[in-house]
Each structure stands twice: as C-alpha cells, then as structure tokens.
Amino acid sequence: MLMLALRMLRHRIGSAVATLVALTCGVTILMSMGLLVESGLRFTPEPQRYAAADILVADRDMTVETTEFGQTTTVTVDLPTGGTVPVALAERVRQLPDVAVVAADRSIQAVVPVQDTAQEAVAHGWSSAALTPYQIVDGDQPDTTDEVAIDVRLATAAGAQLRPGDQIPVLAAGTVREYRVSGIVERATDGDGPSALFFTDDHAAALSPDPDRAGLIGIVLARGADSAAVTAEVGRLAAESGATVHTGAKRGKLEHSEALAAADMLIQLGAVFGGYVAGLVLFVVAGTVGLAVRHRRRDLALLRAVAATPGQVRLMIVAEVAQLSIVSVVLGIPAGLWATDWVHGQLVIRGFIPHGFPLDGGALSAVAVSAATVLAAVSAALIAARRTVRIRPTEALGEAAVEPARSSRVRLVAGLVALGGGVGIGVGLAMFPAVVRGQAALGVATGMLFVFVLAAALLAPWINRYAARALGPVLRAVWGDSGYLAAANLRANAQGMATVLTALVLSVGFGGSIWFLQDNLQQETVAQTRDGMLAQHALVSAVGLPATAVADAREVPGVVAATGIRRTSVIVPMMGAAEPVDAQAIDPDGADQTLDLSVTQGSLADLRGETVALSTMQASSQGVDLGDQVEMWLGDGTPVSLRLVAIYDRGLAFGNVTLNRETADGHTPTDLDDQVLIRTEPGNGETPAGLAGLVERYPGSGLTETRVIDAQLATDLALSAWLNKLLIGIMVGYAALAAANTMIMAALARGRELALLRLVGVTTRQVKRMVHAEQVGLLGTSLLIGGAIAAVTLVSVVRMLTGQLVPYVPPLGWVSIIGGTTLLALVTTVAPISALLRTPPVDSIGIKE
C-alpha cells in the first residue's frame, strides 16, 4: 500500500500540489508563531544593575480575592507602577548574620544638561552603588546634599570632561539644583542600562515620593555565608511586609522591564492570536485535504470493488497524506525560521522589543508544529474518506458517481449549535460591554468570526441547496439554458461545493471584519483626542513637572486655564479577576476648560477628595452608577474606595479612569505631571513670551501645540497597530490562499463532467456560460453570507469598544473585499476550466481529475 500511495500521488499531481501548498504555508505560519512564543517563554534576563546582589526584596505584584456570582477567586496581578517596600525592613535585615551589605534602592529619573544637551539618567542613593557594583575611579563618594557622584558616561557625554569639583545642574523630582561632582564612578561589569548618578542616601530619600519606602532592598551576603538559611530568614521578614524574595535568575526580572514586557507581549501574542492562527491553519488544511480525498472517491471505491479491505484503503490514505505532510514540514520549518527572523527585525525596528532581545529555541516549536500538521492532515483525510471506506463496495461505486441526496443530521445539529454560539457571543457583547480591551478585543472578534464561519461550513450543503433553488430563476433568466444547467449543478453538487463556499466565506469574513476593526480603533481614538482637547498648548517633560508648573502657567498673561496631567494605571475587579486599566490623575481646577471628556453624568468640578470619574464603558463593566462607591487598587497596590462623581464617553483617548491628582500622590513613581495643558485667549501679545519664560524656568521641558500631539498620536497608533495588522494580514492572506486552492482543485476535478456535457452536444461557449453562471450563484451566496458574518462581527465589537453603532469602513474597503474576492473566484475557476476545455472531451471522459 505504501508504494501504491506513492504512485497515486504521482498520477494525482493537481490535488497533491494543492495539498502540499496548503500544508507548507500552514507549517511556515505555525512555526513562526511558535518560535516567537517559545522565545518569550525562554527569555530569562541577566541582572545588570543588581549583578552583585545575592538577594533582592521587592513587591511587584499583589494577590486579590474577587467574588463573582457568589464564587470567590484568588488572582495575582502585576502592579502597573511597581510596588515599594518599607525602608524599615532594610534595618531588620541588616541585623541578620552573614549579611555584608543591605541597601534600600530608590530610582529617580533625572536630566543632566551637558554641553547644551539634556542627558537622561537614573539617580540612586550611594549605598545602592554596591549592588552593581560601581567603583570610584576618581574623587570620593557624595557626603552632603549638594554633592553627586556621576558615572563615566555622564562625565564624558557630548564631549564634556567633567571632573571632581565641577558644578553641574541636575533636574530631579521636578526641581533643578546645582551639585558639586564629588567623584566619578564606573560599573565593574558590562551593561547597557541608563547612565547613573548617586546622591547621599538621605537626599535620595528626600527626592522620592515617600521617604519611608523604597523601590527594593538589595542584599550582598558575606563570604562563606549560608545562602539558603539567610534567604529563608529574609523571606520570612519580607512576607511580614507583603514583599517577596528574588534570587538567582529572578533578579534580572526586576530591572529589565522593557525586555520582560516584550517577552510577555510575545507570549500573549501566541495566546490571543496564535491559537486562532493555528485554528485557521488546521481548518484550511483539513478542508484542502478533505476535498482532495473526496475527489478521489472513485479511485477508493474501485479499490474496494477489487477486494481491498477498509484497513488497506485507510493505510493508503494515511501514507499519501503523511508523505505530503513530511515534505511540507521539511519545506515549511526553514521558511518559518526565515520569516521569524524577518519579523524579529521588524519588531526591533518599530520598538516592540528592545535591541538584543534573543530569538531562542525552535526545536520544541518544530516538533509541536510537525506533529500538529501531520495529525490534522491525516485526521482530515480519514474523516473525508470514512463513508467510502465503511459502506459496501458496490454502494461506494454508486456514490462516487452521484452525490448523496441527504447530508448528515449530526452535521445539521452541529451547525445550528455553532450558529447559536456565535449569536450568543454577540448578545453577550451587547449586554456586557467593556469586558475586553486592546488585544483581547481582537481575540474576541476573531473567535466570534471563527464560530460563525464554522457554522457556515457545517451548514454549507443546506445553504447551497436553498441558494440554488432561490437563484435558479435568476440564472435561467440571464443565461438561458446555461443558467438552467448551472442551477441544476449547484443543487446536485451542494455537498461537494461546501468546501468552496466555506473558503470564500472565510476569506470575505476575515477581510471584512478584523482588518477594519483596527481602523475603527485608530480613528475613534484620534477623533476623541482631537474633539476632547480644548487646550492649544502643552508643556511636556521627560522627567515630569512639579505642581508649581501649573501655578506658574496660570500666571502667564493670556492663559485662560492650565491643567496638570499625570498618566498612571489602576487595578479594577473585572469578571471574577483583576486587571490594570489606563488612568489619568488631574488637577480639577479649570479642567473643563482644557479638556472635554464628553461628560454625560456628573461634573469634573466635583473631582475632589476621595472621588473618581469613569468612562461609560468602565462604569458599565463594573456595574456602578453616579454616586456609588467604586472599589479599586492604585498602581502600587493601595486599595481605595472612591465615590463616582462623573461618567464620560471619551475613554479611548483619555483613559477609562480619571483621578484627583491628590489621590495618586505618593502612589506613583513620582508625584510629577507628565504634561501641563494650557489654554490661552487669542490675540494677547504677551502670551508667547510668557510661555517661553515658562520653559526656561523648567529645564528639560518643552512647549508644543496640542494639534501637533494629535497628529503624532495618529502616527504612533499606526505604528502600534502594525503588529496587529501584520497578523490579521497573515490570516486574511492565508484565507484567500485557501479559497484559491480550493476553487482550483474543484475546477480541475470537473474534467469528466464537462467532457460528458460536450459529448452530448453542449457547446464550449455554453459550458463557459454555465460555469460563469455557477460562479455568480456561488460567489453571490458567499459574499452575502461572508458579508453578513463580517458585518455582525464588526458592528458588535466596534459598538463594544467605541459605542458607535455604525463602524467606520475605509472608502475603498468593501470595494477591495468584494472586488478582490470576485477576481479571485474568476481567476481560480475560469483559468482551470479553460485549460480543461482545450482538451478533447474523448480524452477526458475516462478520468475523474
């Protein structure tokens, strides 16, 4: 049977090539996705800033209990702004034996103007220099509050040659002060972290938001210490403060935030999109292989008639598909590695992952992809041939010539269940808006689309039959006798054309829904930002602006209002779990003159004391109304109960949670504003000079027009959407490939049928008109169903995310989808049919493909 399988492949080159193309492209996609996910899982950053520390104590996540429908769930969530630990804990650890160094480390963003350039750096207390370690190469450590030690990179930045005794300005904690350089330091190990400078411990504490707390505590053990015993004792003390101990490779996870975020992104990418891409690939592979086997029912039935056992037929089918699968793996895995290397480079260029982030692994991905591909292909082949194998040989020969009149009732029930599931998801989105955001929203849209397409695939035979009956009069009226033949063909071959209908619906559904979803998110965010920004100017700074900047801005002649904005995050209970949500902390005085959040209930003027404003989606998802108490955790894990005083619509642009700035003070890395929005009255000649003076008072800041920020936002959103569109494009492209593959196979399998028509007197022109009529009927049905699926999916998810009832579709969007699908159907059908018609009918009557 193995040799027979190989010979059969050589004589069925059309279906073999189509199957191989689908399998190889599927392996390439799956291998690329798997390698990205594997790289994220394998990533373990090496400690640099804390390379000399043996133990680190930090509080970077929290465990909360949420109750939903009477069931209590315990979840652990990362703190968005990073937690802190009490400095007093360092004193307790210092009393333990075998401890050489204990340092409470604070990281303070700073800017050092050097040679007319602003050099960004991170400031620490001097005691934490031992955690790297940093060594003094010139001068001494800082001893007074007006001294600072700087690293070699800062000392030589922009051509400067700073030495001990020089005076330098440092912008930290929103204030610029002159410091004397006490010494130059250099790290003992290589690293690519930011430049560093060191104040005295007391001065670093004074510059931090909370002097009694630090970002983490680093511990260096004495030589010969019992590491396990000290770690256990430190863990006990840390647990009393709600902190955790990090040793070994875990230390690097506390400092490589960008790389860890990139690793998490790759893992989530696989979780949200990888599963759907894998489902799409397996769906297409199953359809292609199934159709190839279905077109060979005549061969299989003939083998049964000449005494081949069902087991032998199954073995032959498995052997054929296995050989194609192995070849596809051999071709697809190297192609997947190449594709991943390209994607990795693009992710680095566009800033999704930091430079130097490694692509690691590949062996596990290759094994998993190979096994999944072979299993899917073999399973699809056996399912497609199961009836021919199971029934008697004479019945198999009969069914090879004529399609079964009835389809499986199990298939009908399964299709109706899938249809009900898709409708259920849509109803759930309508009843529970805002339950998903961002990447999860795209995941929900893709899942909803898959359920609807699955329903269409299962119900395809019935759809084809009813469509043929409904379209019969139209086809006869337009194409005459050829239209009559086309309608009869569509009715008789309803079962066989199910795969073609599914492929077309899949292509239209993907192209018309999730691709446009990203456009809707971008357009709505930009529109909300543009309409909600009343201020004409924004004072911005990379290291933050103090509250005095707002007061000074209000004193500038011609300034109507000024509002400080601090970006942060909070944690909210959500459907039995807890998740971070984007938030902003503002000064409510005059905020209604610089921001229009489209408040629908309450007022931002009431945002004072322990109060909060929520977007409409956020309020709906948490089930709260105006005046209710809202339970949440601030970015550092502090629980708060705030009274809801305003509900607004523009949450995509300005965050779903708006806090009073005083509520966030002490609970963010700095008590500084990211920007100050400034609204001015037109025609005041003193305003430009006043704003220029404001910039001079706050070194490191800059003044920009808000319309420039709006324009940059559109660019940034397009950049951030690149990855989503890449993945969506892969899915749409693969769906289109599946449609093309399927239609070419279906067309090439009609050689015997068309030859018979020509032998009984049907002209070549009439055959072509019949095929065109069939394509119009099948294409019209596919566009109608695929368009309906795409519209329902797009409307449901866009309404959930933006509140808009009518989604935005680019001017040429649907034209491209409909025109592209039509062109695809015509090219992949007309060309193969034309090739078949060039063969004399006598030569084609004896073959099936």
DOPA-993496 format. One record per residue (C-alpha): residue in three letters; x, y, z. Coordinates in steps of 0.02 Angstrom, whole numbers, plus 32768, in hexadecimal, padded with zeros to 4 digits. Each point is the difference from the previous one (the first is absolute). Layout:
<recs>
ALAXYZ ...
</recs>
This chain:
<recs>
MET800080008000 LEU809180778020 MET80417FED7F4D LEU7F5080117FBE ALA7FEA80A08063 LEU809E80497FB2 ARG7FC77FD17F51 MET7F54804B801F LEU804F80A58032 ARG806480077F5E HIS7F627FE47F9A ARG7F99807E8068 ILE807A808E7FF0 GLY7F7B80898006 SER7FB67FD480A9 ALA80AC7FD18043 VAL804980AB7FD7 ALA7F68805B8048 THR800A7F9C80A0 LEU80BC801A800D VAL7FED80BE7FE9 ALA7F7D800B808A LEU80667F948075 THR80A6805A7FDF CYS7FB680AE8018 GLY7FAB7FC4809E VAL80A17FB88046 THR805B80A27FD8 ILE7F81806A805E LEU7FF37F8A8094 MET80BD7FF0800F SER801680BC8001 MET7F7A80198084 GLY80427F708069 LEU80B380417FFD LEU7FC980AD8039 VAL7F9E7FB68091 GLU808D7F89802D SER807A80928002 GLY7F90805E8078 LEU7FF07F6A8073 ARG80BB7FDD7FFF PHE803780B3801E THR805D801280A4 PRO805780A88013 GLU80A9800A8053 PRO800B807E8090 GLN806A809A7FDB ARG7FD2808B8076 TYR7FF47F7F808D ALA80877F897FC3 ALA805E800280A7 ALA7F657FE6806C ASP7FDF7F4F803E ILE7F4F8023803B LEU7F8180837FCA VAL7F6280288061 ALA7F7580547F9D ASP7F44800A7FF3 ARG7FD27FFC7F47 ASP7F587FA68002 MET7F6C7FE78070 THR7F847F778024 VAL7F4A802F800C GLU7F5D7FA5801E THR7F6C80297F92 THR7F4F7FBF800E GLU7F967FE47F65 PHE7F577FA78002 GLY80207FCA80B2 GLN80A67FAC7FD7 THR80A28043804B THR809B7FFD7F91 THR80B380278031 VAL806880527F77 THR80AF804A7FF8 VAL801B809C7F97 ASP809D80657FDC LEU800280AF804A PRO7FFD807A7F6C THR806F80858051 GLY806C7F888066 GLY7FEC7FE980BA THR806D803D808D VAL80467FB480A0 PRO8016805580AA VAL80AE80428022 ALA7FEE7FC080B3 LEU800B7F507FB9 ALA80B480247FCB GLU802D802780B5 ARG7FB77F598039 VAL805D7FA17F78 ARG80A28058802F GLN7FF97FAC80AB LEU80097F527FB5 PRO80A67FA28004 ASP80647FE27F61 VAL7FBE80A07FAF ALA808880727FBC VAL7F9B808A7FA8 VAL7F4A8034800C ALA7FC780917F93 ALA7F54804B7FE5 ASP800380327F49 ARG7F9A80907FB9 SER800080247F46 ILE7FDF80B77FD5 GLN7FF6803E7F4D ALA807780917FE3 VAL804180707F75 VAL80B080487FFD PRO801B80907F84 VAL80AF7FE47FB7 GLN804980687F72 ASP7F5480417FC9 THR7FB77F518000 ALA7F8B7FAE807E GLN80487F598039 GLU7F7F7F8D8050 ALA80397F9B8097 VAL7FBF7FA18097 ALA8030803F80AD HIS80187F908099 GLY803C800A80B3 TRP80BA7FDD8014 SER7FEB7F628068 SER7FAD7FA97F6C ALA809E80157F96 ALA80407F5F8050 LEU7F737F9D7FB0 THR804C800E7F50 PRO80898022803A TYR803D80AE7FCF GLN80B2802D802B ILE804980AE8018 VAL808580237F7C ASP801B80B7802D GLY7FD08066809A ASP7F917FC7808F GLN7F507FCC8028 PRO7F7E808B8021 ASP7FF9803680B7 THR7F8B80977FFD THR7F5A80297FAE ASP805580717F80 GLU80777F797FC1 VAL7FE77F7C7F7A ALA80677F727FB8 ILE7FE97FE17F46 ASP802F7F6F7F91 VAL808280087F77 ARG7F7F800B7F76 LEU7FB5809F8049 ALA80AC80498022 THR80317FEE7F49 ALA7F55801E7FB0 ALA7FF780747F69 GLY80BC801D8007 ALA7FFF804180B2 GLN808E7FD48077 LEU7FB3801380AC ARG80737FE88095 PRO7FEB7FFF80BC GLY7FE180B1803C ASP7F9E80387F65 GLN7F5180478016 ILE7F717FB37F9D PRO7F44801F7FFF VAL7F8F7F69801D LEU7F467FFD7FE2 ALA7FB07F808076 ALA7F577FF78054 GLY7FCA80987F9B THR808680728047 VAL80A6803C7FB7 ARG809180108079 GLU80BA801C7FEE TYR806D7F738043 ARG80BA7FEC8016 VAL80477F647FAF SER804E7FA08090 GLY803F7F6E7F98 ILE7FFA7F9D7F5F VAL7FC57F4C8009 GLU80057F6D7F88 ARG7FA37F5C8008 ALA80687F66801A THR7F9A7F997F83 ASP7FC780237F4F GLY7F4F803A7FE5 ASP7F9080667F8F GLY7F9580538084 PRO7FE480BC800E SER808480778044 ALA8003800C80BD LEU802480848083 PHE80027FF180BD PHE7FC680758089 THR80127FE280B9 ASP7F7F7F868042 ASP7FA780888062 HIS7FF480737F69 ALA7FC17F747F90 ALA7F7A7FDA8082 ALA7FCE80B78005 LEU7FEA80037F42 SER7F937F637FFC PRO7F4280088011 ASP80037FA280A6 PRO80A3800A8066 ASP7FCB7F6C806B ARG7FF37F887F6C ALA80777FC67F78 GLY7FF07FA77F5B LEU805C7F678040 ILE80817FC4807D GLY80A17FB17FC4 ILE80697F8B806C VAL80B47FC87FE8 LEU80317F6A806A ALA80A47FF0805D ARG80807F867FBD GLY7FDB7F4F8039 ALA7F4E80298033 ASP7F797F7A8003 SER7F9C80437F6D ALA7F697F8F801A ALA7FEF802B80B8 VAL801180BC7FE5 THR7F867FFB7F6E ALA7F807FA48069 GLU800F807D808E VAL7FF680957F89 GLY7F677FAF7FB0 ARG7FAC7FF480A9 LEU802080B88026 ALA7FCC80347F50 ALA7F5C7FA0800C GLU7FD08064809A SER8009809C7F93 GLY7FA67FB27F6C ALA80A07FF77F98 THR80557F6D7FAB VAL80B37FC47FEF HIS80587FF27F57 THR80A17F9F7FE9 GLY80627FB77F6E ALA7FB5801F7F54 LYS7F668051804D ARG8068809A802B GLY800980357F4A LYS7F4380087FF4 LEU7FFF80948077 GLU806480727F8F HIS7FE47FCF7F4A SER7F5080467FF5 GLU800480207F43 ALA80447F557FD6 LEU7F867FAA8076 ALA7F7180627FB6 ALA803A7FC77F54 ALA80067F4A803B ASP7F5180108048 MET7FC5804E7F5E LEU80427F6D7F9B ILE7FAF7F848077 GLN7F59805C7FFC LEU8011800C7F44 GLY80047F447FFA ALA7F727FEF807D VAL7F8A807A7FAA PHE80307FF17F48 GLY80687F627FF9 GLY7F6E7F92802D TYR7F9080517F7E VAL80887FF97F7B ALA801C7F49802A GLY7F457FE27FF6 LEU7FF880567F57 VAL80937F9B7FBE LEU7FB97F5B803C PHE7F5480317FBD VAL804880247F54 VAL806E7F668000 ALA7F6E7F928031 GLY7F93804B7F77 THR80867FF07F7A VAL802F7F4E802D GLY7F4A7FCF8014 LEU7FD580457F55 ALA80947FA67FB0 VAL7FC77F5A8049 ARG7F4C80227FD2 HIS803080187F4A ARG804F7F538005 ARG7F677FA1803A ARG7FF97FAA7F57 ASP80B07FBA8017 LEU7FDC7FCB80B2 ALA7F5D7FAF7FCF LEU80567FA27F73 LEU80837FBF807A ARG7F747FC38070 ALA7FAE7FAB7F6C VAL809E7F9D7FD7 ALA800A7FBC80B2 ALA80698082805B THR7FD17FFD80B8 PRO7FCA809F805C GLY80A17FF58066 GLN806A7FFD7F63 VAL7FA580967FB7 ARG8018805F80A1 LEU80BA7FD38001 MET8013803F7F4E ILE7FAA80A58029 VAL806A8018809C ALA809D7FD87F9E GLU7FD8807E7F77 VAL7FD6808E8078 ALA80927FD48073 GLN807A800E7F6F LEU7FBB80AA7FD1 SER8005803680B6 ILE80B67FCE8013 VAL803180607F64 SER7F9F8098803D VAL805A7FF880A7 VAL80A97FF57FAA LEU7FD5809A7F97 GLY7F988061807F ILE806F7FFC809B PRO809680567FAC ALA7F88807C7FB0 GLY7FB5802080AC LEU80AC8021804A TRP8025807C7F75 ALA7F5780558017 THR801B800C80BC ASP80AA804F7FE7 TRP7FB080857F92 VAL7F73801F807C HIS807E800C808E GLY806080877FA2 GLN7F6080617FDE LEU7FCC7FF580B6 VAL80A880488035 ILE7FF9808C7F7E ARG7F5180338034 GLY80287FFA80BA PHE7F927F6E8033 ILE80957FA5804A PRO80A780488037 HIS809F7FEC7F9B GLY80597F5F802D PHE7F637FA18034 PRO802C7F4D7FCF LEU7FA27F857F95 ASP80177F628066 GLY7FCC7F4D7FE4 GLY7FAB7FB77F67 ALA80107F45801F LEU7F627FF48069 SER7FA0806D7F86 ALA80397F957F6E VAL7FCC7F5E8055 ALA7F5780468035 VAL7FDB804A7F55 SER80347F617FA6 ALA7F947F93806F ALA7F6A80757FF3 THR800D800C7F43 VAL800F7F457FE2 LEU7F747FDB807B ALA7F8B80827FB3 ALA80227FC77F4F VAL7FEB7F478025 SER7F63801D8067 ALA7FB3806A7F76 ALA80267F7C7F7E LEU7FB57F728067 ILE7F6480668026 ALA7FE7802C7F48 ALA80127F497FCA ARG7FA37FB08091 ARG7F5D7FDF7FA3 THR80547FB87F66 VAL80667F8E8071 ARG7F6E7FC9806D ILE7F787FD77F81 ARG7FF97F6C7F87 PRO806C800B7F62 THR7F6B80067F89 GLU7FB2808F8062 ALA80A8805A8001 LEU80077FF67F42 GLY7F5280497FF4 GLU802480908074 ALA80A180277FA3 ALA7F96802D7F69 VAL7F6F80568055 GLU80018070809A PRO7F9D7FBE8095 ALA7F52804B8002 ARG8000802380BA SER807F80448079 SER80237FC880B1 ARG7F8580358086 VAL8091800B807A ARG805080817F8F LEU7F5E80647FFA VAL7FEE800180BD ALA80B7802E8018 GLY7FED80907F84 LEU7F6780448058 VAL805A7FF480A8 ALA8095805F7FB9 LEU7F8C80847FB9 GLY7FAD801180A9 GLY80AB80108052 GLY803080907F8C VAL7F5C80588023 GLY801D7FE480BA ILE80AA80547FF9 GLY7FB380957FA8 VAL7F75800E8081 GLY80817FF2808B LEU806380907FB8 ALA7F6380687FF6 MET7FCF7FDB80B4 PHE80AF800B804B PRO806280887FA5 ALA80B2802A8034 VAL80277F50803C VAL80947FFA7F89 ARG807A80807FC0 GLY809480117F8B GLN80487F597FC5 ALA7F757FA28058 ALA7F80805E7F97 LEU80527FC17F61 GLY80027F52804C VAL7F4580098023 ALA7FDE803E7F50 THR80677F727FB5 GLY7FAC7F7F8070 MET7F54803F7FD3 LEU802E7FFB7F48 PHE80417F4E800D VAL7F5F7FC48051 PHE7F96804D7F76 VAL80717FBA7F77 LEU7FF87F558052 ALA7F43800C7FFE ALA8004802F7F47 ALA80767F6E7FDB LEU7F8F7F838058 LEU7F6180447FB2 ALA804E80187F54 PRO7FA37F6F7FA8 TRP7F5780458035 ILE803680B27FD6 ASN80357FC87F52 ARG7F5D7FA37FE0 TYR7F8E808E8037 ALA806C80817FA6 ALA7FF77F997F5F ARG7F437FF7800B ALA7FF280BA8024 LEU807A80347F78 GLY7FC27F847F7C PRO7F8180757FAF VAL807D808F7FFC LEU80897F957FB2 ARG7F867FBD7F7C ALA7FC380B07FD8 VAL80AF80447FE6 TRP805E7F6C7FB5 GLY7F727F9A7FB3 ASP80247F477FED SER80AE80168049 GLY7FB0804F809A TYR7F8B7F6A800E LEU80957F8A7FFD ALA805C806C807F ALA7F6D7FFD807A ALA7FF07F437FEB ASN80BA7FEA801F LEU7FFA806A809D ARG7F6F7F998044 ALA804C7F587FD3 ASN80AF802B803E ALA7FCC805C809E GLN80637F89806D GLY809D80067F96 MET7FFF80BF7FF3 ALA7FF5801480BE THR80BD8011800F VAL800580857F78 LEU7F7680638054 THR80597FF480A7 ALA80A5803F7FB7 LEU7FAC80967FB0 VAL7F9D802A809D LEU809F7FF28066 SER805C80787F8C VAL7F7380817FFD GLY7FE17FF180BA PHE80B5801C8032 GLY801E808A7F83 GLY7F61805D802C SER80077FFC80BD ILE80A07FF58065 TRP806480637F80 PHE7F878093800F LEU7FF67FED80BD GLN80AF80468014 ASP7FD280957F92 ASN7F698022806F LEU80698001809F GLN807F80777FB4 GLN7F8080787FB7 GLU7F978008809E THR8097801E8071 VAL8040808D7F91 ALA7F51804C7FF2 GLN7FE67FFC80BC THR80A9804F801E ARG7FE280897F80 ASP7F508029803B GLY802A7FF480B8 MET809C806E8000 LEU7FCD80B48022 ALA80AE803D802F GLN806F80457F75 HIS80A87FE08055 ALA80527F7A806A LEU80998010806E VAL80547F558003 SER80987FB68056 ALA80537F557FFA VAL801F800280BD GLY7F6080548037 LEU7FC380AB8035 PRO7FDB803680B3 ALA7F5C804B8039 THR805080AD7FFA ALA80067FF27F42 VAL7F4180047FFC ALA7FFC80978074 ASP8084805B7F9A ALA7FA37FDA7F5E ARG7F61804D8046 GLU806080A18024 VAL803680167F4B PRO7FA180917FAE GLY7F787FC07F8C VAL7FF37F52804E VAL7F4A7FD2801E ALA80207F5A8058 ALA808C7F828020 THR7FEB7F4A8032 GLY80867F86803A ILE7FF07F4E7FBA ARG80567F68804B ARG7FF27F5A7FA4 THR7FF07F68806F SER7FA07F5D8011 VAL7F8A7FB5807F ILE7FC57F4E801F VAL7F467FDB7FFB PRO7F9C7F628023 MET7FC17FBA7F5C MET7F937F657FE5 GLY80487F9C8090 ALA80B2803C7FE1 ALA806480A1800C GLU805680607F76 PRO805E80A47FE7 VAL7FA580907FAE ASP8049809F7FB7 ALA7FDE8098806C GLN802C80B7800F ALA8012806D809A ILE7FD180B67FE7 ASP7FEE80A5805B PRO7F43801F7FF3 ASP800F80BF800A GLY7FD4803D7F53 ALA800A7F527FB5 ASP7F5C801B7FA4 GLN8053808E7FA0 THR80967F9A7FC5 LEU7FAD7F557FEB ASP7F597FCA7FBD LEU7FEA7F4B8036 SER7F4C80047FC3 VAL7FBA7FEF80B0 THR7F527FB57FFA GLN7FDD7FFA80BB GLY804780668090 SER808D807F7FF1 LEU80BE80008002 ALA7FF680968075 ASP7FCA7F858089 LEU809F7F9B7FEB ARG8045802E80AC GLY80307F978094 GLU7FDC7F467FF6 THR7FA480037F5A VAL80157FB97F51 ALA7FBC80167F50 LEU7FE87F697F8D SER7FE27FE87F48 THR7F577FBF7FCC MET80497F567FD4 GLN805E7FF280A4 ALA7F6980318068 SER7F977F817FA1 SER807F7F758014 GLN800C801D80BC GLY7F4480168011 VAL800880A8805A ASP7F98809E7FF0 LEU801B80B5802E GLY8016801380BC ASP80337F4A801E GLN80A07FCD8058 VAL807F7FB77F86 GLU807C7F808042 MET80AB7FF97FAE TRP80BA7FFA8021 LEU807A808A7FD2 GLY80987FD87F96 ASP806A7FD08097 GLY7F7A7F8A8045 THR7FB18077807F PRO7F467FD88010 VAL7F8980957FF5 SER7F45801B8003 LEU7FD2809A7F9A ARG7F5980537FE0 LEU7FCE800A7F49 VAL7FE080B77FD5 ALA800680007F41 ILE7FE77F8B7F6D TYR8048802C7F55 ASP80057FB87F50 ARG80B280237FC4 GLY805A7F74805A LEU80647FC27F6A ALA805E80A57FF6 PHE800D803480B6 GLY7FFD7F5E8061 ASN7F6F7FA3804E VAL8024804380AE THR801E80B68034 LEU8040802280B0 ASN801C809B8067 ARG80BC80217FFD GLU80047FFF80BE THR7FBC7F4E8000 ALA80957FC57F99 ASP808480618062 GLY80777F888057 HIS7FC17F6C7F9B THR805B801F7F5B PRO80BB7FF87FDC THR800380C0800B ASP7F8380828039 LEU801F805F7F5F ASP7F9380267F69 ASP802A7FBC7F54 GLN7FBC809D7FAE VAL7FA580A28024 LEU7F74802C7F87 ILE7FF280BB7FE4 ARG7F6E805C7FB2 THR801D80B47FCB GLU7F91808B7FC3 PRO8022803A7F4E GLY805380A57FD8 ASN8065801C809F GLY80AD80397FCA GLU80517FD880A8 THR7FD27F497FFF PRO808D7FBC7F90 ALA808880538068 GLY7FAE7FC380A1 LEU7FF97F4D7FC2 ALA80B680087FC7 GLY8030803A80AE LEU7FA07F6E8049 VAL806C7F877F9C GLU809E8056803F ARG7FC77FED80B5 TYR7FF17F437FEA PRO809B7FBC7FA8 GLY7FE27F617FA0 SER7F5080367FD3 GLY7FBC80347F58 LEU7F66805A7FBF THR7F9E7FB57F71 GLU7F58801E7FB0 THR7F7C7F7F8027 ARG7FD37FEE7F47 VAL80B27FC07FE6 ILE7FE37F83808C ASP7F5F7FC97FAB ALA805B7FE67F5B GLN808B7F9F8056 LEU7F7D7F948058 ALA7FBE7FC57F58 THR80B17FD17FCC ASP80207FA680A5 LEU7F5C7FA17FF5 ALA80287FCA7F4F LEU80AA7FC2803C SER7FB67FA28094 ALA7F7B7FB57F8D TRP80847FBC7F8A LEU80117F5C805D ASN7F447FE48006 LYS7FF080267F48 LEU80917F8C7FD8 LEU7FAA7F708058 ILE7F58802C7FB6 GLY804F800C7F55 ILE804A7F528016 MET7F577FB9802B VAL7FA7805A7F72 GLY80877FCE7F85 TYR7FFC7F4B8037 ALA7F427FFF7FF4 ALA800D80457F4F LEU80837F7B7FD6 ALA7F8B7F7C8043 ALA7F7280427F94 ALA806E80027F65 ASN80447F538025 THR7F547FB8801C MET7FB2804C7F64 ILE808F7FC77F90 MET7FF07F4F8044 ALA7F4380027FE9 ALA801180417F4F LEU80847F827FCD ALA7F957F728044 ARG7F7780267F81 GLY805A7FBF7F66 ARG7F957F647FEE GLU7F5D805F8020 LEU802680877F7E ALA80397F7E7F82 LEU7F5A7FA48012 LEU7F9E80A27FE2 ARG806480257F64 LEU7FE87F4E7FBE VAL7F42800E800F GLY7FFD80A07F9A VAL802080928076 THR8073807D7FAA THR809F8046804B ARG7FAF80AC8008 GLN7F6B7FBA805E VAL80747FA6807A LYS805C80A28023 ARG7F5C805D801A MET7FC77F758076 VAL80A0800E8066 HIS7FEF80BD8007 ALA7F4C7FEF803D GLU80367F828084 GLN80878077803C VAL7F858090800C GLY7F8A7F978066 LEU80867FB98073 LEU805C80A7800E GLY7F60805F8024 THR7FD37F858089 SER80AF80098049 LEU800580BE7FFD LEU7F54800A8050 ILE80297F88808D GLY80B480388018 GLY7FCC80B67FFC ALA7F787FE08080 ILE807A7FA78072 ALA8080808B7FED ALA7F7D8087801F VAL7FBB7FAD809C THR80AF7FE48046 LEU803C80B07FD7 VAL7F6480588040 SER7FFE7F9D80A3 VAL80B6801B802D VAL800880B67FC6 ARG7F6580298064 MET804E7FAC8097 LEU80A480607FF0 THR7FCA80AA7FC1 GLY7F45800C801C GLN7FE680237F46 LEU7F6D7FA77FB0 VAL804480147F4F PRO80B57FC87FEB TYR807B805F7F95 VAL80317FAB7F5E PRO808580517F90 PRO7FB880457F5D LEU804A7F757F97 GLY7FF27F7D8088 TRP7F697F9D7FCA VAL802780207F49 SER80A97FAC801D ILE7FB37F6E805D ILE7F747FDF7F83 GLY806A80257F67 GLY80937F9A8040 THR7F927F6B8029 THR7FA9800A7F58 LEU80A4800A7FA3 LEU80457F718067 ALA7F6A7F937FD9 LEU800280277F47 VAL80BB7FE77FE7 THR80097F5F8064 THR7F6A7FB67FA5 VAL800380457F4F ALA80B77FD97FE2 PRO7FF67F478033 ILE7F5B7FE97FA3 SER804A804D7F64 ALA80917F87800C LEU7F887F6D8010 LEU7F9A803B7F6A ARG809B80027F93 THR800B7F428018 PRO7F957F977F88 PRO7F6B7FB98062 VAL80277F4E7FCB ASP80A8800E8059 SER7FAF803F80A2 ILE7F677F90800F GLY805D7F728054 ILE80538062808C LYS7FC0804F809F GLU8082808C8016 
</recs>
